[in-house]
Amino acid sequence: MGVTDEEPPNGGGPPGSAEVPVLTAVQDFDGYTLSINDVHWDVLGWSVDELSAVPFWELVHPDDQDGLMEDRQLMLLEESGRPIAVRARMLRSDGTHCLIRWHMMADVGQERIYLSGVDVSDQELFVPGKRSLVGSWDWDVDRDSESWSEGMFEIYGLPLGWEHTLEVALQRMHPDDRAVVADAVSRALATGEPYSVFHRILRPDGAVRWLHSAGRVFIGEDGSPQRLRGLTWDVTDRWRSPGIG
């Protein structure tokens, strides 16, 4: 799946954006992306398949999440169709951040949120901060095969091209966390609930890293789980916990 045809009504561009590239996206009310345009893909680097696996706010800088979510919730509660404007640092697929000026508009009847945005990283005071380690993954449930983006190999400290099953991936995790991850996967497959877990991995160099993985199950035509797709972040530097529970 790539860029799809569902677009914001009337183009959805921010005021004054006629001569600059405009990112557009369509989301459902749960925050999952349904379609994007080419500019969105070019600026942020995420495909619609990757974006459809996690809620929109997972890619918002942690320091900007609360404000964006408050504005988004107020927009939904008003049910007025009035667009709102927000600025947020967004995570690119290469782990860097850019500053996007978003305009959002909700269509309550269709349960859709239409977004249009402009990259203003070069126009406003913006500190990109430290690069994050992030990657995407896609598990084919029937075949028990998993594909990784380059970022995943970097996180795990493994050479590119390594193919593996879920069981092999679990062996790369900290022994105390394997059951937690396996249970989270089983629960997502059984219930269709979003997959979200914090866990540790053991890299080949002996380093222990904390990761946050989030994703969701995609159901096949026969009603059974077909794929579990999501993203993983290395959160060692900003997240500390005495354990997982």
C-alpha positions as CSV (number, residue, x, y, z in Angstrom):
1,M,0.0,0.0,0.0
2,G,1.3,3.4,-0.8
3,V,-0.1,6.9,-1.1
4,T,-3.8,6.6,-1.5
5,D,-6.5,8.8,-3.2
6,E,-8.6,9.9,-0.2
7,E,-7.8,13.6,0.1
8,P,-8.9,16.5,2.3
9,P,-11.9,18.4,0.8
10,N,-11.0,21.5,-1.2
11,G,-7.4,20.5,-1.1
12,G,-7.2,21.3,2.7
13,G,-4.1,23.5,2.3
14,P,-3.1,25.9,5.1
15,P,-3.7,29.6,4.4
16,G,-0.9,31.2,2.5
17,S,0.5,27.9,1.4
18,A,-0.1,28.0,-2.3
19,E,3.5,28.3,-3.3
20,V,5.0,25.9,-0.8
21,P,4.8,22.1,-0.6
22,V,1.8,21.1,1.5
23,L,1.6,17.8,3.4
24,T,-1.9,16.3,3.5
25,A,-3.2,13.3,5.3
26,V,-6.5,11.7,6.3
27,Q,-6.9,10.0,9.7
28,D,-9.7,8.2,11.5
29,F,-10.8,9.3,14.9
30,D,-8.5,6.8,16.6
31,G,-5.5,8.7,15.1
32,Y,-4.6,6.1,12.5
33,T,-3.5,7.4,9.0
34,L,-5.6,6.3,6.1
35,S,-4.0,8.3,3.3
36,I,-1.2,10.7,2.6
37,N,0.1,12.7,-0.4
38,D,3.5,12.5,-2.0
39,V,4.8,15.6,-0.1
40,H,3.9,14.0,3.2
41,W,6.0,11.0,2.2
42,D,8.9,13.1,1.0
43,V,9.0,15.3,4.1
44,L,8.6,12.7,6.8
45,G,9.8,9.6,5.0
46,W,7.0,7.3,6.3
47,S,4.8,5.2,4.0
48,V,1.1,5.1,4.6
49,D,1.6,1.4,5.6
50,E,3.9,2.5,8.4
51,L,1.7,5.4,9.5
52,S,-1.4,3.2,9.6
53,A,0.2,1.0,12.3
54,V,0.4,3.6,15.1
55,P,-1.6,6.6,16.2
56,F,-0.6,9.9,14.8
57,W,0.7,11.2,18.1
58,E,3.3,8.5,18.5
59,L,5.3,10.4,15.9
60,V,5.0,13.8,17.7
61,H,7.9,14.9,19.8
62,P,7.2,13.9,23.5
63,D,7.4,17.6,24.6
64,D,4.7,18.5,22.0
65,Q,2.3,15.6,22.5
66,D,0.2,17.0,25.4
67,G,-0.6,20.3,23.7
68,L,-1.4,18.7,20.4
69,M,-3.7,16.1,22.0
70,E,-5.5,18.8,24.0
71,D,-6.2,20.9,20.9
72,R,-7.3,17.8,19.0
73,Q,-9.7,16.7,21.7
74,L,-11.2,20.1,21.9
75,M,-11.7,20.1,18.1
76,L,-13.6,16.8,18.3
77,L,-15.7,17.9,21.3
78,E,-16.8,21.1,19.5
79,E,-18.1,19.2,16.5
80,S,-18.1,22.5,14.6
81,G,-16.0,21.6,11.7
82,R,-13.8,24.6,12.5
83,P,-10.2,23.9,11.6
84,I,-7.5,24.4,14.2
85,A,-3.8,25.3,13.8
86,V,-1.1,23.6,15.8
87,R,2.7,23.4,15.6
88,A,4.5,20.2,16.4
89,R,7.9,18.6,16.0
90,M,7.4,15.5,14.0
91,L,9.6,12.4,13.8
92,R,11.0,11.5,10.4
93,S,11.8,8.0,9.4
94,D,15.5,8.7,9.7
95,G,15.2,9.6,13.4
96,T,15.5,13.4,13.0
97,H,12.7,15.9,13.7
98,C,11.1,18.7,11.7
99,L,8.7,21.4,12.7
100,I,5.3,21.2,11.0
101,R,2.6,23.8,11.1
102,W,-0.6,21.7,10.9
103,H,-4.2,22.7,10.1
104,M,-6.7,20.0,11.2
105,M,-10.4,19.7,10.5
106,A,-12.8,17.1,11.8
107,D,-15.7,15.6,9.8
108,V,-17.9,14.1,12.6
109,G,-20.3,12.4,10.2
110,Q,-17.5,10.6,8.3
111,E,-15.3,10.2,11.5
112,R,-12.4,11.6,9.6
113,I,-9.7,14.2,10.5
114,Y,-8.2,16.0,7.5
115,L,-4.7,17.4,8.0
116,S,-2.6,19.8,5.9
117,G,0.7,21.0,6.9
118,V,3.8,23.0,6.0
119,D,7.4,22.3,7.0
120,V,8.5,25.5,8.8
121,S,11.8,24.1,10.2
122,D,13.7,26.7,8.3
123,Q,11.4,29.6,9.0
124,E,11.0,29.5,12.7
125,L,13.2,29.1,15.8
126,F,13.6,25.3,15.9
127,V,16.0,23.1,17.8
128,P,15.8,19.6,16.2
129,G,17.5,17.9,19.2
130,K,19.2,14.6,19.3
131,R,18.5,12.1,16.5
132,S,16.2,9.2,17.6
133,L,16.7,5.6,16.8
134,V,13.4,4.4,15.3
135,G,12.5,1.6,12.9
136,S,9.4,-0.1,11.4
137,W,8.6,-3.8,11.3
138,D,5.9,-6.0,9.6
139,W,5.1,-9.5,10.8
140,D,3.3,-11.9,8.5
141,V,1.5,-14.0,11.0
142,D,0.7,-17.0,8.7
143,R,4.3,-17.3,7.4
144,D,5.8,-16.2,10.7
145,S,8.2,-14.0,8.9
146,E,9.2,-10.5,9.8
147,S,10.6,-7.6,7.7
148,W,12.5,-4.7,9.2
149,S,13.4,-1.2,8.1
150,E,17.0,-0.2,8.2
151,G,16.3,1.6,11.5
152,M,15.5,-1.7,13.2
153,F,18.8,-3.2,12.3
154,E,20.5,-0.1,13.7
155,I,18.6,-0.4,17.0
156,Y,19.4,-4.1,17.4
157,G,23.0,-3.6,16.2
158,L,22.6,-6.3,13.5
159,P,23.8,-6.3,9.9
160,L,21.2,-5.4,7.2
161,G,19.3,-8.2,5.5
162,W,18.9,-10.4,8.5
163,E,15.6,-12.3,8.3
164,H,14.0,-13.8,11.3
165,T,10.8,-15.1,12.9
166,L,9.1,-13.8,16.0
167,E,10.7,-16.5,18.1
168,V,14.2,-15.5,16.9
169,A,13.4,-11.8,17.7
170,L,12.3,-12.8,21.2
171,Q,15.7,-14.4,21.7
172,R,17.3,-11.0,21.2
173,M,15.3,-9.6,24.1
174,H,16.2,-9.4,27.7
175,P,15.3,-12.8,29.4
176,D,13.1,-11.0,32.0
177,D,11.0,-9.3,29.3
178,R,10.4,-12.1,26.7
179,A,7.2,-13.3,28.4
180,V,5.9,-9.7,28.6
181,V,6.4,-9.2,24.9
182,A,5.0,-12.6,23.9
183,D,1.9,-11.9,26.1
184,A,1.4,-8.5,24.5
185,V,1.6,-10.0,21.0
186,S,-0.8,-12.8,21.9
187,R,-3.3,-10.3,23.4
188,A,-3.2,-8.1,20.3
189,L,-3.8,-11.1,18.0
190,A,-6.6,-12.4,20.2
191,T,-8.5,-9.1,20.8
192,G,-7.4,-6.8,18.0
193,E,-6.4,-4.3,20.6
194,P,-3.4,-2.0,19.8
195,Y,0.0,-3.5,20.6
196,S,2.2,-1.4,23.0
197,V,5.0,-2.6,25.2
198,F,8.3,-1.4,26.7
199,H,11.0,-4.0,26.8
200,R,14.8,-4.4,26.8
201,I,17.1,-6.0,24.2
202,L,20.6,-7.4,24.4
203,R,22.7,-6.1,21.6
204,P,25.6,-8.2,20.2
205,D,28.1,-5.8,21.8
206,G,26.5,-6.6,25.2
207,A,24.7,-3.3,25.6
208,V,21.2,-3.3,27.2
209,R,18.8,-0.9,25.5
210,W,15.2,0.0,26.4
211,L,12.7,0.0,23.5
212,H,9.1,1.1,23.1
213,S,7.2,-0.9,20.4
214,A,3.7,0.0,19.2
215,G,1.6,-1.3,16.4
216,R,-1.7,-3.0,15.6
217,V,-3.2,-6.1,14.0
218,F,-4.5,-6.1,10.4
219,I,-7.3,-8.6,9.8
220,G,-7.5,-10.7,6.6
221,E,-10.6,-11.3,4.5
222,D,-11.4,-14.5,6.4
223,G,-11.5,-12.5,9.7
224,S,-8.2,-13.9,11.1
225,P,-5.1,-11.9,12.0
226,Q,-3.0,-11.4,8.9
227,R,-0.2,-9.0,9.9
228,L,1.1,-7.3,13.0
229,R,2.7,-4.0,11.9
230,G,4.3,-1.3,13.9
231,L,7.2,0.9,14.9
232,T,10.0,0.6,17.6
233,W,11.8,3.4,19.3
234,D,15.0,3.3,21.4
235,V,14.0,5.2,24.5
236,T,17.0,4.4,26.7
237,D,18.1,8.0,27.0
238,R,14.6,9.4,28.0
239,W,12.8,6.6,29.7
240,R,13.8,4.9,32.9
241,S,11.9,2.2,34.8
242,P,12.7,-0.3,37.6
243,G,10.8,-2.9,35.6
244,I,8.0,-3.7,33.2
245,G,4.6,-4.3,34.6
